[in-house]
């Protein structure tokens, strides 16, 4: 029945298949080559296994598929601002962190990364790595209006050539917009603090930067929101009382607004490219972009509304938006950001859990909040423990669902069934965030730390 090739047995383990419903106890799983060939309660006889993994007190899940990550490709310009790449060691460490947290497939959303960088990055970690692209005119223009230091003097690549030359690597378009060009989190933890330090010598944190930005431009990023008295109060709160509201208005506007309008237009350009190439478009969804996101909801299931639990959106506002988008068939993503370490942890968790409990999320991803992220399995473990969702439901949001949302990202993966590619994560049965071992393409791997 089985050929005598590389084979692996996982004995007597609990199993969540990824279909959103199924939990099975004390099951044996046989892998030959890169495929799952048997799942059942009987122990297959007459086989010689190259690896046997003891499954007692463990739980087998499909490998996590994360569709929204940044800072994981050495040499890749960051964000929609095409900022300078992270040091290579840091990008490698970020990729390994995802791997150690149970991710077996990941999508890079630093869309100015050249696809030729992806095979090089994969040499550092066995994770299945693909990329999205934003190599199109308005995205380039938005980047150059704020930074583009990661592009230096490089010529602008044409998206048509990128997609056609790398069909197995480029599997989506995005991230269309980001907090860097649409007045979001990258402004809060990078551009605004850098500007304030340069101008005043004062170091402010991302929460103070956000308070100042929103006092001047509001959550929707509009120059007519400005009120001098409100801004003066915030300046006092964050240690900049020696500076005038007018100074703050000018400096924040000069930092946030130059790429903003063209970045909104880039969402629409990305939508037409997504339709042309039948590729999913992943967009930055926040208070500043929701009108434009709704305006391209005609894309239906080719549109993935990224991080619909964005901190700029109030919980009720998020849910109303999500319901409208779902009516058009749009895929709804919510992100863990750095929620577990956030000063606004409870508020952010409440919004995340409310969307989960309403069964409105299709996909869960990480993003890169504050240059960091909370582990997917840790956040879902908390949601399951608080009975927000069942364990099978939670796991489907990071396995089967993302595989279906982006068909070329993880074909044959996302569920544990006979014939599927054997990308699995083995975790502690009582604590799913405690990753024990990963199997990618049938090959077992230990965590790297």
C-alpha positions as CSV (number, residue, x, y, z in Angstrom):
1,X,0.0,0.0,0.0
2,X,2.8,2.4,0.8
3,X,6.1,2.9,-0.9
4,X,9.3,2.6,1.1
5,X,10.2,6.3,1.0
6,X,10.7,8.8,3.8
7,X,7.9,8.2,6.2
8,X,6.8,9.6,9.6
9,X,4.3,8.4,12.2
10,X,2.7,10.7,14.8
11,X,1.3,8.3,17.4
12,X,-1.8,8.8,19.6
13,X,-2.2,12.5,19.3
14,X,-5.2,14.8,19.5
15,X,-6.0,16.4,16.2
16,X,-7.8,19.6,14.9
17,X,-8.2,19.2,11.2
18,X,-8.6,22.8,10.3
19,X,-12.1,22.5,8.8
20,X,-13.6,24.6,11.6
21,X,-15.5,21.7,13.2
22,X,-13.4,18.6,13.8
23,X,-11.5,17.6,16.9
24,X,-10.3,13.9,17.1
25,X,-8.6,12.3,20.0
26,X,-6.0,9.5,20.1
27,X,-5.3,9.4,16.3
28,X,-2.4,8.2,14.3
29,X,-1.1,10.2,11.4
30,X,1.2,8.7,8.7
31,X,3.2,10.9,6.3
32,X,5.1,9.6,3.3
33,X,7.2,12.0,1.4
34,X,5.4,15.4,1.6
35,X,1.9,14.0,1.8
36,X,-0.5,12.8,4.5
37,X,-1.4,9.2,3.6
38,X,-3.3,7.9,6.7
39,X,-5.3,9.3,9.6
40,X,-7.0,6.9,11.9
41,X,-7.2,5.2,15.2
42,X,-5.5,2.0,14.1
43,X,-1.8,1.8,14.0
44,X,-0.6,1.0,10.5
45,X,1.3,-2.3,10.4
46,X,4.0,-3.5,8.1
47,X,5.7,-0.1,7.7
48,X,9.1,1.0,8.7
49,X,9.2,4.7,9.7
50,X,12.2,7.0,9.4
51,X,10.7,9.1,12.2
52,X,8.2,8.4,15.0
53,X,6.8,11.2,17.1
54,X,5.0,10.5,20.3
55,X,1.7,12.4,20.4
56,X,0.6,11.8,24.0
57,X,-0.4,15.1,25.6
58,X,0.0,16.8,22.3
59,X,-2.3,18.3,19.7
60,X,-1.6,18.4,15.9
61,X,-2.8,21.3,13.9
62,X,-2.4,22.4,10.3
63,X,0.6,24.7,10.0
64,X,-0.4,28.3,10.5
65,X,-0.8,30.4,7.4
66,X,-0.2,34.1,8.0
67,X,-1.3,36.4,5.2
68,X,0.0,39.7,6.7
69,X,3.6,40.2,7.8
70,X,6.3,42.8,7.4
71,X,10.0,42.9,8.1
72,X,10.7,39.3,7.2
73,X,12.7,39.6,3.9
74,X,16.3,40.7,4.1
75,X,16.9,43.5,1.7
76,X,13.2,44.4,1.2
77,X,12.1,48.0,1.5
78,X,9.6,48.3,4.3
79,X,5.9,49.2,4.1
80,X,4.1,51.3,1.5
81,X,6.7,54.0,2.3
82,X,9.5,51.8,0.8
83,X,11.6,52.7,3.8
84,X,15.1,51.3,4.3
85,X,15.3,47.5,4.8
86,X,15.8,46.1,8.3
87,X,19.3,44.8,9.0
88,X,19.5,41.3,7.5
89,X,19.9,39.7,10.9
90,X,16.8,41.4,12.2
91,X,14.7,40.3,9.2
92,X,16.0,36.8,9.6
93,X,15.1,36.8,13.3
94,X,11.6,38.1,12.6
95,X,11.0,35.2,10.1
96,X,12.3,32.7,12.6
97,X,10.1,34.1,15.3
98,X,7.0,33.4,13.1
99,X,8.3,29.9,12.5
100,X,8.9,29.3,16.2
101,X,5.3,30.4,16.9
102,X,3.9,27.7,14.6
103,X,3.7,29.5,11.2
104,X,4.6,27.2,8.2
105,X,3.4,29.6,5.4
106,X,3.7,33.4,5.4
107,X,3.0,36.2,3.0
108,X,5.3,39.2,2.9
109,X,3.3,42.4,2.5
110,X,6.3,44.7,2.1
111,X,5.1,45.1,-1.5
112,X,8.2,46.8,-2.9
113,X,10.3,43.6,-2.2
114,X,11.7,42.3,-5.4
115,X,10.5,38.7,-5.8
116,X,14.1,37.6,-6.4
117,X,14.8,38.2,-2.7
118,X,12.3,35.5,-1.6
119,X,14.3,32.4,-2.5
120,X,17.3,33.9,-0.7
121,X,15.2,34.5,2.4
122,X,13.9,31.0,2.4
123,X,17.5,29.7,2.8
124,X,17.5,31.1,6.4
125,X,14.3,29.3,7.5
126,X,12.2,26.4,6.2
127,X,9.0,28.4,6.3
128,X,7.0,28.5,3.0
129,X,7.5,32.2,2.0
130,X,5.6,34.1,-0.7
131,X,5.2,37.8,-1.5
132,X,2.6,40.3,-2.5
133,X,3.6,43.3,-4.8
134,X,2.9,47.0,-5.0
135,X,5.2,47.7,-8.0
136,X,2.7,50.1,-9.6
137,X,2.8,53.9,-10.4
138,X,0.6,55.4,-7.6
139,X,2.2,53.2,-5.0
140,X,5.6,54.3,-6.0
141,X,4.5,58.0,-6.0
142,X,3.1,57.7,-2.5
143,X,6.3,56.1,-1.2
144,X,8.5,58.8,-2.8
145,X,6.4,61.5,-1.1
146,X,7.4,60.3,2.3
147,X,10.5,58.2,2.2
148,X,11.5,55.6,-0.5
149,X,15.0,55.3,1.1
150,X,14.7,51.6,0.5
151,X,14.5,52.2,-3.3
152,X,17.6,54.5,-3.5
153,X,18.3,55.1,-7.2
154,X,16.6,51.9,-8.3
155,X,14.4,52.1,-11.4
156,X,10.7,51.5,-11.0
157,X,9.8,47.9,-11.7
158,X,6.6,47.4,-13.7
159,X,4.0,45.2,-12.0
160,X,3.2,43.4,-15.2
161,X,6.7,42.1,-15.5
162,X,6.9,41.3,-11.8
163,X,3.7,39.2,-11.9
164,X,4.4,37.5,-15.1
165,X,8.1,36.7,-14.3
166,X,7.4,35.2,-10.8
167,X,4.0,33.5,-10.9
168,X,4.9,31.0,-8.1
169,X,6.2,33.7,-5.8
170,X,3.9,36.7,-6.3
171,X,0.5,35.5,-5.1
172,X,-1.3,38.8,-4.2
173,X,-1.2,42.6,-4.6
174,X,-0.6,44.6,-1.5
175,X,-0.4,45.9,1.1
176,X,-2.2,48.7,-0.7
177,X,-1.5,51.6,1.5
178,X,-0.2,51.1,5.1
179,X,0.1,53.0,8.3
180,X,3.2,54.6,6.7
181,X,1.3,56.4,3.9
182,X,-2.2,56.5,5.3
183,X,-1.5,58.1,8.7
184,X,-1.5,54.9,10.7
185,X,0.7,53.0,13.1
186,X,4.0,53.4,11.2
187,X,3.5,57.2,11.5
188,X,3.0,56.7,15.2
189,X,6.0,54.6,16.0
190,X,8.4,55.8,13.3
191,X,7.9,59.0,11.3
192,X,6.3,61.3,13.9
193,X,8.7,60.4,16.8
194,X,11.6,60.8,14.4
195,X,10.4,64.2,13.3
196,X,9.7,65.4,16.9
197,X,13.2,64.2,18.1
198,X,14.9,66.0,15.2
199,X,12.9,69.2,15.8
200,X,12.9,69.3,19.6
201,X,15.3,66.8,21.0
202,X,12.3,65.2,22.8
203,X,11.7,61.5,22.4
204,X,8.0,60.6,22.4
205,X,6.5,57.1,22.2
206,X,4.0,55.8,19.7
207,X,1.0,56.5,22.0
208,X,2.0,60.1,22.5
209,X,2.6,60.5,18.7
210,X,-0.9,59.1,18.0
211,X,-2.5,61.5,20.6
212,X,-0.8,64.4,18.9
213,X,-1.6,63.3,15.3
214,X,-5.3,62.6,16.2
215,X,-5.6,65.9,18.0
216,X,-4.5,67.7,14.8
217,X,-5.8,65.6,12.0
218,X,-8.4,63.3,13.7
219,X,-8.6,59.6,13.1
220,X,-9.7,60.1,9.5
221,X,-6.7,62.3,8.7
222,X,-8.2,65.6,7.7
223,X,-6.6,69.1,8.0
224,X,-9.9,70.8,8.8
225,X,-10.1,68.8,12.1
226,X,-7.6,71.1,13.7
227,X,-8.5,72.9,16.9
228,X,-5.7,75.0,18.6
229,X,-7.0,74.5,22.2
230,X,-7.2,70.8,21.9
231,X,-3.7,70.6,20.4
232,X,-2.3,72.9,23.1
233,X,-3.6,70.5,25.8
234,X,-2.0,67.5,24.1
235,X,1.3,69.3,23.7
236,X,1.3,69.9,27.5
237,X,0.5,66.2,28.2
238,X,3.4,64.9,26.2
239,X,6.1,67.3,27.3
240,X,6.1,69.8,24.4
241,X,4.4,72.7,26.2
242,X,7.1,75.1,24.8
243,X,5.8,74.6,21.3
244,X,2.8,76.2,19.8
245,X,-0.3,74.5,18.3
246,X,0.5,76.2,15.0
247,X,4.0,74.7,15.0
248,X,2.5,71.3,15.8
249,X,0.0,71.6,13.0
250,X,2.6,72.5,10.5
251,X,5.0,69.7,11.5
252,X,2.5,66.9,11.8
253,X,0.8,68.0,8.5
254,X,4.2,68.0,6.7
255,X,4.9,64.5,8.0
256,X,1.6,62.8,7.5
257,X,-0.2,64.4,4.6
258,X,2.2,64.4,1.6
259,X,1.6,60.7,0.7
260,X,-1.9,60.5,2.0
261,X,-4.1,61.4,-1.0
262,X,-2.1,59.5,-3.6
263,X,-2.0,56.5,-1.3
264,X,-5.8,56.4,-1.2
265,X,-5.8,56.6,-5.0
266,X,-3.3,53.7,-5.0
267,X,-6.0,51.5,-3.4
268,X,-8.1,52.0,-6.5
269,X,-5.2,51.4,-8.9
270,X,-4.5,48.2,-7.0
271,X,-8.1,47.1,-7.3
272,X,-8.1,47.3,-11.1
273,X,-4.8,45.4,-11.2
274,X,-6.3,42.7,-9.0
275,X,-9.2,42.3,-11.4
276,X,-6.9,42.3,-14.4
277,X,-4.6,39.5,-13.0
278,X,-7.2,37.7,-10.8
279,X,-5.1,38.2,-7.7
280,X,-6.3,39.0,-4.3
281,X,-5.8,42.6,-3.2
282,X,-4.9,43.2,0.5
283,X,-5.7,46.7,1.6
284,X,-4.9,48.8,4.7
285,X,-8.3,49.1,6.5
286,X,-8.5,51.9,9.1
287,X,-10.5,55.0,9.9
288,X,-8.6,56.9,7.4
289,X,-9.3,54.5,4.5
290,X,-12.7,52.9,5.1
291,X,-14.5,55.0,2.6
292,X,-12.1,54.1,-0.1
293,X,-12.1,50.4,0.9
294,X,-15.9,50.4,0.6
295,X,-15.5,52.1,-2.7
296,X,-13.6,49.1,-4.1
297,X,-15.7,46.4,-2.5
298,X,-17.0,45.6,-6.0
299,X,-13.9,43.3,-6.1
300,X,-15.9,40.9,-3.9
301,X,-13.8,38.0,-2.7
302,X,-10.7,39.3,-4.5
303,X,-10.6,42.0,-1.9
304,X,-9.1,41.2,1.5
305,X,-9.8,44.0,4.0
306,X,-6.7,43.9,6.2
307,X,-6.8,44.3,10.0
308,X,-10.4,45.4,10.3
309,X,-9.9,45.6,14.0
310,X,-7.5,48.5,13.5
311,X,-7.0,50.6,16.7
312,X,-8.3,53.8,14.9
313,X,-11.7,52.1,14.6
314,X,-14.1,51.8,17.5
315,X,-15.5,48.4,18.1
316,X,-19.0,49.2,16.8
317,X,-17.6,51.1,13.8
318,X,-15.5,48.0,12.9
319,X,-18.5,45.7,13.1
320,X,-20.8,47.9,11.0
321,X,-18.0,48.2,8.4
322,X,-17.4,44.5,8.4
323,X,-21.0,43.6,7.9
324,X,-21.2,46.0,4.9
325,X,-18.1,44.5,3.3
326,X,-19.2,40.9,3.9
327,X,-22.4,41.7,2.0
328,X,-20.2,42.3,-1.1
329,X,-18.2,39.0,-0.5
330,X,-15.1,40.8,0.8
331,X,-12.7,38.6,2.9
332,X,-12.4,40.0,6.5
333,X,-9.0,39.9,8.2
334,X,-8.3,40.8,11.8
335,X,-4.8,41.1,13.2
336,X,-3.1,40.4,16.5
337,X,-0.8,43.5,16.1
338,X,1.2,43.8,19.4
339,X,-2.1,43.7,21.3
340,X,-0.8,41.6,24.2
341,X,1.9,44.1,25.0
342,X,-0.1,47.2,24.2
343,X,-1.0,49.9,26.7
344,X,-4.5,49.6,25.3
345,X,-4.6,45.9,25.6
346,X,-8.1,45.5,27.0
347,X,-9.7,47.8,24.4
348,X,-7.9,46.1,21.6
349,X,-8.7,42.6,22.8
350,X,-12.3,43.6,23.3
351,X,-12.6,44.6,19.7
352,X,-10.7,41.5,18.4
353,X,-12.9,39.2,20.5
354,X,-16.2,41.0,19.6
355,X,-15.5,40.4,15.9
356,X,-14.6,36.7,16.5
357,X,-17.6,36.1,18.7
358,X,-19.9,37.6,16.0
359,X,-18.4,35.1,13.6
360,X,-17.5,38.0,11.3
361,X,-13.8,37.3,10.8
362,X,-12.6,35.1,7.9
363,X,-8.9,35.3,8.6
364,X,-6.5,36.1,11.5
365,X,-3.0,37.5,10.8
366,X,-0.3,39.3,12.7
367,X,0.7,42.5,10.9
368,X,3.6,44.2,12.6
369,X,2.3,46.6,15.2
370,X,5.0,48.8,16.7
371,X,7.6,46.7,15.0
372,X,6.5,43.7,16.9
373,X,3.5,41.2,16.9
374,X,1.6,39.1,19.4
375,X,1.7,35.4,18.5
376,X,-1.3,34.2,16.6
377,X,-1.7,31.0,18.7
378,X,-1.3,32.9,22.0
379,X,-4.1,35.3,21.1
380,X,-6.4,32.5,19.9
381,X,-5.6,30.5,23.0
382,X,-6.9,33.3,25.0
383,X,-10.0,33.6,22.9
384,X,-10.7,29.9,23.2
385,X,-10.2,30.0,27.0
386,X,-12.7,32.8,27.3
387,X,-15.2,30.8,25.1
388,X,-15.2,33.5,22.4
389,X,-14.8,30.8,19.8
390,X,-14.3,27.0,19.8
391,X,-10.8,25.6,19.2
392,X,-11.7,24.2,15.8
393,X,-13.3,27.5,14.7
394,X,-10.2,29.4,15.8
395,X,-7.8,27.2,14.0
396,X,-9.7,27.4,10.7
397,X,-9.2,31.2,10.7
398,X,-5.4,30.7,10.4
399,X,-5.3,27.5,8.3
400,X,-8.1,26.5,5.9
401,X,-9.5,30.1,5.5
402,X,-6.3,31.9,4.5
403,X,-5.5,29.0,2.1
404,X,-8.8,29.6,0.4
405,X,-8.6,33.4,0.5
406,X,-5.2,33.4,-1.4
407,X,-5.3,30.2,-3.6
408,X,-1.7,30.4,-4.8
409,X,-0.2,31.0,-1.3
410,X,-0.5,27.5,0.2
411,X,-2.1,25.1,-2.3
412,X,-2.7,21.7,-0.8
413,X,-2.3,23.0,2.7
414,X,-4.5,24.3,5.5
415,X,-6.4,21.2,6.4
416,X,-5.2,17.8,7.7
417,X,-6.8,15.2,5.3
418,X,-5.5,12.3,3.3
419,X,-3.6,13.6,0.2
420,X,-2.9,17.1,1.7
421,X,0.7,18.4,1.9
422,X,2.0,17.6,5.4
423,X,2.5,21.1,6.9
424,X,1.7,20.6,10.5
425,X,2.4,22.1,13.9
426,X,2.5,20.0,17.0
427,X,1.6,21.9,20.2
428,X,1.0,21.2,23.9
429,X,-2.6,19.9,24.2
430,X,-3.3,22.0,27.2
431,X,-1.6,25.2,25.9
432,X,-1.7,25.6,22.1
433,X,0.7,28.5,22.1
434,X,3.4,26.1,23.4
435,X,4.8,24.9,20.0
436,X,6.7,21.6,20.2
437,X,7.6,20.8,16.7
438,X,6.8,21.7,13.1
439,X,6.5,19.6,10.0
440,X,6.9,21.3,6.6
441,X,6.5,19.3,3.5
442,X,6.7,16.1,5.5
443,X,10.0,17.1,7.1
444,X,10.1,17.5,10.9
445,X,11.8,20.6,12.3
446,X,12.5,21.7,15.9
447,X,12.0,25.2,17.0
448,X,15.2,27.3,16.5
449,X,15.2,28.5,20.1
